[in-house]
């Protein structure tokens, strides 16, 4: 593990890096393992569709999609989901929410949806995603895949596929960096500093 107090970029303005939990090679291995687990759990992929949650969950979904295609020779339907309008803090905590675009061009009825996100924390974002999906159709199953589960659940939400469990304190956060968005593949454990300090 690498440790540092160096700021990586503006996202880390009020955070001190404690450790690099996953590097680029480790992230690739994790994606490969998750893809194998999805194929095994579903006895193949004939009824599976993949939907990534904006933003980094979307990129993670694309990588899992690509890996499943390599392993199982199947080009699964792939979509992206923005849950901003479904969040329970939409009107209370989000002062200027950035609303993205949901892009799902296929029928989700009777499908086995693989819902993908980068970090599972309280479970509230996952609940919002479930609400959004149920507004789009009636899938056969919704299976939840996350790169990192950091604990501290507030709702009874559990991931079916987990890349890595990282226990955290309430003053720590897990920051996922993906090359498509951050020009780096890594997962960091960071301390969150008070902005007033």
C-alpha positions in Angstrom: 0.0 0.0 0.0 1.2 3.5 -0.8 0.5 6.3 1.7 0.7 10.0 1.1 -0.6 13.3 2.3 -0.2 14.8 -1.2 -3.3 16.2 -2.9 -4.0 14.5 -6.2 -6.3 17.2 -7.8 -9.2 19.5 -6.9 -11.4 16.6 -5.9 -9.0 16.0 -3.0 -9.0 19.7 -1.9 -10.3 18.9 1.6 -8.9 15.3 1.8 -5.7 13.7 2.8 -4.8 10.5 1.1 -4.3 7.7 3.6 -3.7 4.8 1.2 -4.0 3.6 -2.3 -6.2 0.6 -2.0 -6.3 -0.6 -5.6 -3.9 0.3 -8.4 -4.5 0.0 -12.2 -3.5 -3.6 -12.3 -5.6 -4.5 -9.3 -8.6 -2.7 -10.8 -8.3 -4.8 -14.0 -8.1 -8.0 -12.0 -11.1 -7.0 -10.0 -13.2 -6.3 -13.2 -12.2 -9.7 -14.6 -13.3 -11.5 -11.4 -16.6 -9.6 -11.3 -17.3 -10.5 -14.9 -16.6 -14.2 -14.2 -18.9 -14.1 -11.1 -21.7 -12.5 -13.1 -21.5 -15.2 -15.8 -21.4 -18.0 -13.2 -24.3 -16.6 -11.1 -26.5 -16.3 -14.1 -25.5 -19.6 -15.8 -24.4 -17.6 -18.8 -25.6 -14.2 -20.0 -28.5 -14.8 -22.3 -31.0 -12.8 -20.3 -28.6 -10.2 -18.8 -28.5 -6.5 -19.5 -26.0 -4.1 -17.9 -26.8 -0.7 -16.6 -24.1 1.6 -15.1 -24.9 4.4 -12.6 -23.5 7.8 -13.6 -20.6 8.6 -13.5 -17.9 6.2 -12.6 -20.4 3.3 -12.2 -21.1 3.9 -15.9 -17.4 3.5 -16.8 -17.2 0.4 -14.6 -20.2 -1.1 -16.4 -18.5 -0.5 -19.7 -15.4 -2.4 -18.6 -17.4 -5.3 -17.2 -19.4 -5.4 -20.4 -16.2 -5.6 -22.4 -14.7 -8.3 -20.2 -17.9 -10.4 -20.4 -17.8 -10.1 -24.2 -14.2 -11.4 -24.1 -15.0 -14.3 -21.8 -18.5 -15.3 -23.0 -18.5 -14.0 -26.5 -21.7 -12.2 -25.8 -22.4 -8.5 -26.6 -24.9 -7.6 -23.9 -27.2 -4.6 -24.0 -25.5 -1.7 -22.1 -27.1 1.4 -20.7 -26.5 4.2 -18.3 -28.7 5.6 -15.5 -28.7 9.0 -13.9 -30.6 8.9 -10.5 -30.3 12.6 -9.5 -34.1 13.3 -9.7 -34.8 10.1 -7.6 -32.5 11.0 -4.7 -34.1 11.6 -1.4 -31.8 14.6 -0.9 -32.6 16.2 -4.3 -34.4 19.2 -2.8 -32.8 19.4 0.6 -29.0 18.9 0.2 -28.3 19.3 -3.5 -28.1 23.1 -4.0 -27.2 22.9 -7.7 -27.6 19.3 -8.8 -26.0 18.2 -12.0 -28.7 16.2 -13.9 -27.2 13.7 -16.4 -28.9 11.7 -19.1 -30.3 8.2 -18.7 -29.5 6.2 -21.8 -31.4 2.9 -21.9 -32.5 2.0 -25.4 -33.6 -1.6 -24.8 -36.5 -3.2 -23.0 -35.8 -4.2 -19.4 -39.0 -6.1 -18.9 -38.3 -9.7 -17.8 -34.6 -9.1 -18.0 -31.9 -9.8 -15.4 -30.4 -6.4 -14.8 -26.8 -6.0 -13.7 -26.8 -2.6 -12.0 -23.3 -1.3 -11.6 -21.9 1.4 -9.3 -18.4 2.3 -8.0 -19.0 2.7 -4.2 -21.8 1.4 -1.9 -22.1 3.5 1.2 -25.5 4.3 2.8 -27.6 2.6 0.2 -29.6 5.7 -0.7 -28.2 6.1 -4.2 -28.9 2.4 -4.8 -32.5 2.8 -3.6 -32.9 5.8 -6.0 -31.6 3.6 -8.8 -34.1 0.9 -8.0 -37.0 3.5 -8.1 -35.7 4.8 -11.5 -35.5 1.3 -13.0 -39.0 0.3 -11.8 -40.4 3.4 -13.5 -38.9 2.0 -16.8 -40.2 -1.5 -16.6 -40.5 -4.8 -14.7 -37.3 -6.7 -14.8 -37.0 -10.3 -13.8 -34.2 -9.6 -11.3 -31.9 -6.7 -10.4 -28.5 -7.7 -9.3 -26.2 -5.1 -7.8 -22.5 -4.9 -8.5 -20.1 -2.5 -6.9 -16.4 -2.0 -7.0 -16.2 -1.1 -3.3 -18.4 -1.6 -0.3 -17.3 0.8 2.4 -20.1 0.0 5.0 -22.2 2.4 7.0 -25.5 1.3 5.5 -28.6 3.4 6.3 -31.0 1.3 4.2 -31.3 -2.5 3.9 -29.3 -2.6 0.6 -26.7 -5.3 -0.2 -24.6 -5.8 -3.2 -24.7 -9.2 -5.0 -21.2 -8.7 -6.4 -18.4 -6.8 -4.6 -15.0 -6.0 -5.9 -13.5 -5.2 -2.5 -14.9 -4.6 1.0 -13.1 -1.6 2.6 -14.1 -0.8 6.2 -14.1 2.9 6.8 -14.7 5.3 9.6 -17.3 8.1 9.3 -14.5 10.6 8.6 -13.0 8.6 5.8 -14.1 8.3 2.2 -13.3 6.0 -0.7 -12.4 7.8 -3.9 -12.5 5.8 -7.1 -10.5 7.2 -10.0 -11.1 5.8 -13.5 -9.0 6.7 -16.5 -12.0 7.6 -18.7 -12.9 10.4 -16.3 -9.9 11.0 -14.0 -7.0 10.0 -16.2 -6.0 7.5 -13.6 -7.1 4.0 -12.5 -7.0 3.8 -8.7 -9.0 3.5 -5.5 -7.9 5.7 -2.6 -8.8 5.8 1.1 -8.8 9.4 2.2 -9.4 11.4 5.3 -12.0 14.1 4.9 -11.0 17.4 6.5 -13.3 20.1 7.8 -13.5 22.9 5.2 -13.3 25.4 8.0 -9.9 24.1 9.2 
